[in-house]
Amino acid sequence: MERRALGIERDETRCPECGSEDLRTDYKRAEVVCRNCGLVVDDNFIDMGPEWRAFDHEERNRRTRVGAPLAYGIHDKGLSTTISPTDKDVRGKDIPVDDRVRWHRLRKWQKRIRISSAAEKNLAHALTELDRSSSSLGLPRSVREAASVIYRKAAENRLTKGRNMEEVVAASLYAACRRCNVPRTLKEVAEAARIDKRGIGRTYRALARELGIKLPPTSPADYVPRFASKLGLPGEVQSKALEIIEEAAKAGLISGMNPSGIAAAALYIASLLLDDRRPQKHVAKAAGVTEITLRSKYKELTKQLGIRVRPWI
């Protein structure tokens, strides 16, 4: 219960009659009532909500008197206005031919004004590249916004100086994926950004060190649902793969290993155990690892965990 929103002091958060902290707020009567004894603790608090009512999402958007939230994926955070590229007025009618040249000139100056310095130009280019890579990876908007915030912090701390802009963008995107629990491998990010993954890893470590980004290591279990979806495996196989990963973690077999390789091997073993087999090359391709890596992890897990299965190539 928010004390300020209720308009009551700290000593009034409990009932003065019985001492109970179970208080109910009645917004229609503007009262705070004790559920235990029924005493009206306060009858004059401030309602911080809107004075209007809305019954659907469209009506709520129409009646609200605030603008859209800040969009960190746009260089000006979405605070500037944009002249529509269509030659239509507010009523949807065509703009007269004589006025179209003037509107075209206004659009050109509006674009120039939005990006007034070299720093803004570089930021706009970087965020455009970030949006392209995010779309290629199929990432949600929350991850794009988190990556934009990380890149902005890197630019503010002058960490982009002397570094490849694409590598900083990809490193920010990789960090945002891990922070938002939307796992993507370093290889997938590198393919989407069209650069070498070694440069991304090096830049990511620099950003994590300079910006104080502390993220837990990625677990192989995070990759299982996505890899299983690519392979068309049912939920039973996913559950069995997660059990294998859990047993491997208890035995200390996954520490320091490639999580995508462990996830691929666990899925391959689970598919063999439940007789829903997939070829090794298909599993390796879905996980983004080589068949040699898959076989190596498969042999290690089956040997250490005592699992007896016959491989299917």
C-alpha distance (Angstrom), angle and dihedral (degrees) to the residues before:
residue distance angle dihedral
M1 . . .
E2 3.77 . .
R3 3.79 108.3 .
R4 3.79 95.1 -160.3
A5 3.80 92.9 48.5
L6 3.79 89.8 51.7
G7 3.77 92.7 47.1
I8 3.83 93.6 -130.3
E9 3.77 131.0 126.1
R10 3.78 127.9 -115.9
D11 3.81 93.9 -98.7
E12 3.82 89.7 52.7
T13 3.80 95.2 61.6
R14 3.79 87.2 91.4
C15 3.77 128.0 51.7
P16 3.84 111.5 -93.9
E17 3.81 90.0 -150.3
C18 3.81 103.9 51.0
G19 3.81 102.3 5.3
S20 3.81 94.1 -121.3
E21 3.82 119.2 151.1
D22 3.81 92.5 -157.0
L23 3.82 98.6 106.6
R24 3.80 124.7 164.9
T25 3.82 123.7 -150.2
D26 3.81 116.2 -141.7
Y27 3.81 106.3 -166.3
K28 3.81 93.8 -176.2
R29 3.80 92.6 58.3
A30 3.83 95.0 29.7
E31 3.80 90.0 -127.5
V32 3.78 137.7 132.9
V33 3.81 109.0 -146.5
C34 3.79 130.0 -171.5
R35 3.79 110.1 -123.0
N36 3.81 91.7 -153.5
C37 3.80 103.6 54.3
G38 3.82 103.0 6.1
L39 3.81 96.0 -118.9
V40 3.82 115.9 155.4
V41 3.81 100.8 -125.5
D42 3.81 96.0 -177.0
D43 3.80 133.8 2.5
N44 3.80 102.0 179.7
F45 3.80 112.7 60.5
I46 3.80 129.9 140.3
D47 3.80 119.7 -106.0
M48 3.81 106.2 -141.5
G49 3.82 94.0 -168.3
P50 3.82 127.4 97.3
E51 3.79 120.5 -75.7
W52 3.81 91.5 -133.0
R53 3.79 131.8 70.7
A54 3.79 128.8 -134.5
F55 3.79 127.3 -166.9
D56 3.81 101.0 -168.4
H57 3.80 139.9 23.0
E58 3.82 94.5 -101.2
E59 3.80 93.0 52.5
R60 3.80 90.9 47.1
N61 3.81 91.8 53.7
R62 3.79 91.6 46.9
R63 3.80 95.5 51.2
T64 3.78 99.0 42.1
R65 3.80 115.2 103.5
V66 3.77 100.2 -155.4
G67 3.78 129.9 86.3
A68 3.76 130.1 -115.5
P69 3.83 118.4 -68.8
L70 3.78 120.3 -93.7
A71 3.79 112.3 -78.9
Y72 3.80 108.3 -149.5
G73 3.79 89.7 -175.0
I74 3.82 88.6 72.2
H75 3.80 117.7 70.5
D76 3.83 93.1 -128.2
K77 3.84 91.8 39.5
G78 3.80 90.1 -115.2
L79 3.80 93.6 -72.3
S80 3.81 97.1 122.9
T81 3.78 127.3 78.5
T82 3.78 125.1 -114.4
I83 3.79 127.8 -146.8
S84 3.78 109.3 -131.6
P85 3.83 113.9 -110.0
T86 3.82 91.1 -140.6
D87 3.80 119.2 91.3
K88 3.81 93.1 -125.1
D89 3.78 131.7 115.4
V90 3.81 126.8 -136.5
R91 3.81 90.7 -81.8
G92 3.79 93.5 52.1
K93 3.79 95.0 -107.8
D94 3.80 123.3 135.6
I95 3.81 116.4 -94.4
P96 3.83 111.9 -118.4
V97 3.78 114.6 -97.4
D98 3.79 92.1 -118.0
D99 3.83 91.7 59.0
R100 3.81 97.7 45.9
V101 3.81 93.8 81.2
R102 3.79 90.5 53.0
W103 3.81 92.2 49.1
H104 3.79 90.0 48.7
R105 3.80 89.6 53.8
L106 3.81 91.0 48.2
R107 3.82 91.4 51.9
K108 3.80 90.3 52.0
W109 3.82 92.7 51.5
Q110 3.78 91.4 44.1
K111 3.81 90.7 56.8
R112 3.79 91.0 48.4
I113 3.80 92.5 50.0
R114 3.82 93.3 50.5
I115 3.82 90.1 59.2
S116 3.79 105.0 40.5
S117 3.83 102.7 155.0
A118 3.79 140.6 38.8
A119 3.81 91.1 -110.9
E120 3.81 91.6 55.7
K121 3.79 90.4 46.4
N122 3.82 91.6 53.4
L123 3.81 91.0 45.8
A124 3.81 91.8 50.2
H125 3.81 90.9 49.5
A126 3.82 92.2 48.0
L127 3.81 93.7 49.0
T128 3.81 90.4 48.3
E129 3.79 89.4 53.6
L130 3.81 90.0 47.0
D131 3.80 90.9 52.6
R132 3.81 91.0 49.8
S133 3.81 93.1 51.1
S134 3.81 91.4 45.3
S135 3.79 91.1 52.7
S136 3.80 90.6 49.4
L137 3.82 90.0 53.1
G138 3.81 93.5 44.1
L139 3.81 93.3 -123.6
P140 3.83 122.6 169.0
R141 3.80 122.7 -113.4
S142 3.81 92.8 -103.5
V143 3.80 91.1 62.8
R144 3.82 91.6 47.7
E145 3.79 91.0 52.3
A146 3.82 91.9 47.9
A147 3.81 90.9 49.7
S148 3.81 90.4 49.0
V149 3.81 90.8 53.0
I150 3.82 91.2 50.4
Y151 3.81 91.7 49.5
R152 3.81 91.7 48.4
K153 3.81 90.3 52.4
A154 3.80 89.9 49.5
A155 3.81 90.4 51.1
E156 3.82 92.1 47.3
N157 3.81 90.1 52.2
R158 3.83 90.2 48.3
L159 3.80 92.0 -117.7
T160 3.80 90.8 136.9
K161 3.80 92.2 65.3
G162 3.81 111.4 108.3
R163 3.82 92.7 4.5
N164 3.76 132.1 105.1
M165 3.79 108.0 -97.7
E166 3.81 93.0 -142.3
E167 3.81 90.8 53.9
V168 3.82 92.2 51.7
V169 3.81 90.6 48.4
A170 3.80 92.4 49.3
A171 3.82 92.1 45.6
S172 3.82 90.3 51.1
L173 3.80 89.9 49.8
Y174 3.81 92.3 49.0
A175 3.82 91.1 49.9
A176 3.82 91.0 48.7
C177 3.81 91.2 51.2
R178 3.79 91.0 54.1
R179 3.81 93.0 43.9
C180 3.82 93.2 50.6
N181 3.83 93.6 44.0
V182 3.80 92.5 -117.0
P183 3.81 98.2 129.6
R184 3.77 119.5 -146.9
T185 3.76 122.8 165.4
L186 3.78 121.5 -120.1
K187 3.79 88.5 -115.6
E188 3.82 91.9 55.7
V189 3.80 91.9 50.1
A190 3.81 90.6 47.7
E191 3.81 91.8 51.1
A192 3.81 91.5 49.0
A193 3.83 91.3 48.0
R194 3.83 91.8 41.8
I195 3.81 94.1 -132.7
D196 3.80 137.4 108.5
K197 3.80 114.5 -75.6
R198 3.81 92.3 -140.6
G199 3.79 90.1 65.4
I200 3.81 90.6 48.8
G201 3.80 91.9 50.7
R202 3.80 91.9 48.8
T203 3.82 92.3 48.9
Y204 3.80 92.3 44.7
R205 3.81 91.4 55.4
A206 3.82 89.7 49.6
L207 3.81 92.2 50.8
A208 3.78 92.3 46.6
R209 3.79 90.8 51.0
E210 3.80 98.2 44.7
L211 3.82 97.9 38.9
G212 3.79 95.7 39.5
I213 3.80 94.2 -119.9
K214 3.80 107.6 171.1
L215 3.77 114.8 -172.6
P216 3.81 127.9 168.0
P217 3.80 116.9 -117.0
T218 3.78 115.2 -87.7
S219 3.79 114.6 -99.8
P220 3.83 121.1 -138.1
A221 3.82 87.4 -130.2
D222 3.82 89.3 68.6
Y223 3.81 90.9 65.1
V224 3.80 98.4 45.5
P225 3.85 99.7 84.8
R226 3.82 93.8 48.8
F227 3.82 94.7 45.6
A228 3.81 91.1 45.9
S229 3.80 90.4 50.6
K230 3.80 90.8 53.4
L231 3.81 90.2 50.7
G232 3.81 94.3 44.2
L233 3.81 93.0 -122.9
P234 3.83 119.2 162.3
G235 3.78 126.0 -117.3
E236 3.80 93.3 -99.0
V237 3.80 90.9 63.0
Q238 3.81 91.1 47.9
S239 3.81 91.4 51.4
K240 3.80 91.5 49.1
A241 3.81 91.1 48.8
L242 3.81 90.2 52.0
E243 3.81 89.7 51.2
I244 3.80 90.3 52.3
I245 3.81 91.2 49.8
E246 3.81 90.6 49.0
E247 3.81 91.4 51.9
A248 3.80 90.4 46.9
A249 3.81 90.5 51.3
K250 3.80 91.8 51.4
A251 3.80 89.0 50.8
G252 3.82 91.1 49.8
L253 3.80 94.3 -118.1
I254 3.81 100.5 129.4
S255 3.79 100.7 51.4
G256 3.80 110.6 118.5
M257 3.81 93.8 1.9
N258 3.79 129.7 121.0
P259 3.84 103.8 -88.6
S260 3.81 94.3 -151.2
G261 3.81 90.5 53.4
I262 3.81 91.8 50.6
A263 3.81 90.9 47.5
A264 3.81 91.1 50.3
A265 3.81 92.3 48.7
A266 3.82 92.3 47.9
L267 3.81 91.1 50.7
Y268 3.79 91.3 47.7
I269 3.82 91.9 50.7
A270 3.81 91.9 45.9
S271 3.80 91.2 50.8
L272 3.81 89.8 52.9
L273 3.81 93.4 47.6
L274 3.81 93.2 50.0
D275 3.82 93.9 40.8
D276 3.82 94.2 -118.2
R277 3.77 95.6 119.7
R278 3.77 129.9 -172.0
P279 3.84 125.7 -171.5
Q280 3.79 116.1 -101.2
K281 3.79 92.7 -119.7
H282 3.82 91.1 55.1
V283 3.81 92.5 49.8
A284 3.79 92.0 46.0
K285 3.81 91.9 48.9
A286 3.82 92.8 49.8
A287 3.81 91.1 50.7
G288 3.79 95.1 42.8
V289 3.82 94.2 -121.9
T290 3.78 133.5 115.7
E291 3.80 123.3 -98.4
I292 3.81 88.5 -117.4
T293 3.81 90.3 58.4
L294 3.80 90.9 47.3
R295 3.81 93.3 51.3
S296 3.79 92.0 45.5
K297 3.82 93.6 52.9
Y298 3.79 91.1 41.7
K299 3.79 92.8 55.0
E300 3.79 92.8 45.0
L301 3.80 94.7 50.1
T302 3.80 95.7 45.2
K303 3.81 91.6 47.4
Q304 3.81 97.3 46.5
L305 3.82 95.5 41.0
G306 3.79 95.5 41.5
I307 3.81 95.0 -121.4
R308 3.79 115.2 159.6
V309 3.79 114.4 -154.3
R310 3.77 135.1 140.0
P311 3.81 112.8 -120.5
W312 3.78 118.4 -123.1
I313 3.79 117.4 -152.5
